[in-house]
Amino acid sequence: MRNSDKIYEKKKKCFAGAWEAFLALCGGQDTDPELEAAVDALVAAGIIDSPERWKALDFTANSVRLLLLKMGRYVTQ
C-alpha cells in the first residue's frame, strides 16, 4: 500500500459520513426516510410548522431551542 493510500484511509475514517452529510445538505443525495417520518410526526402533533426546513436540515440554534421547548411542553402535558 502506498503512503498516499494510507493517508487516504486514515482521513476516510476520520471523516466517515461527512461527505454524505454534505451531499444531503446540497441536495445531492436522496432524502432520509427516517428523518422525513419523524418530521411528519412532529407536524401531525402540531410541534413544528416548517417541515421543509427541518427535512432540509436548515435550522439554527434558536430553532433547535424552540423545538426543544415545544417538545418539553408536549411530553409534560
C-alpha positions, 0 to 999 in steps of 0.5 A: 500500500502506498503512503498516499493510500494510507493517508487516504484511509486514515482521513476516510475514517476520520471523516466517515459520513461527512461527505454524505452529510454534505451531499444531503445538505446540497441536495445531492443525495436522496432524502432520509426516510427516517428523518422525513417520518419523524418530521411528519410526526412532529407536524401531525402533533402540531410541534413544528410548522416548517417541515421543509426546513427541518427535512432540509436540515436548515435550522439554527440554534434558536430553532433547535431551542424552540423545538426543544421547548415545544417538545418539553411542553408536549411530553409534560402535558 
